[in-house]
Amino acid sequence: MSELTPSRKKFGIARRLAFKLHRIAGNDVKAVFAGGSLAANIAIENSDIDMVVVGNDTKAMRSGIDAILHGALTAKEKLSLWVISAETFEDYGTSRTLWRRFLRDLRGHVHIPELMLRCALPVFGQKYANMHKNCWRRPNLKTIKKKYLNGIAINQKLERVKYKSPAARKRFLR
């Protein structure tokens, strides 16, 4: 069997961290999403792991968050972690005004709405995530190419897609 790609390794770490959080915080965790290059399946060795946790703000949730931050440090992985309340996440599906206001307040920074709308994949809580499909976006080739491959040098593009099949590489690079 061939070696795991950096994306697969990092997705596995994200899954383990999400399930660890669920073991600690229980039903306070509604869903955990992976985002960025990890969700786009073009992560490289030094890519960070972008995760968005959707849940209820409780003492158990906070101690679970501390545990997964410690777990990421133990695995020697860079982790970018955002936590959003289930209520705010669900409101996005019915009222985009809240998210637009949030976008204006944090202009210029990578933040939850941008990450969730660019591309995200549920790592935990798929049933909950599927009930709220209008709150996040699955990765698609056009978005991935625009965000991660346009305007970078050819050697960087090749690094991003070197684990893909020849046919997939061709799709990404044209």
Secondary structure, DSSP 8 states (H G I E B T S, - for coil): -----HHHHHHHHHHHHHHHHHHHHGGGEEEEEEEHHHHTT---TT--EEEEEEE---HHHHHHHHHHHHHHHHTT--EEEEEEEHHHHHHHHH-HHHHHHHHHHTTTS--HHHHHHH-EEEEE-HHHHHHTGGGS----HHHHIIIIITTS-HHHHHHHHTTS-HHHHHHHH-
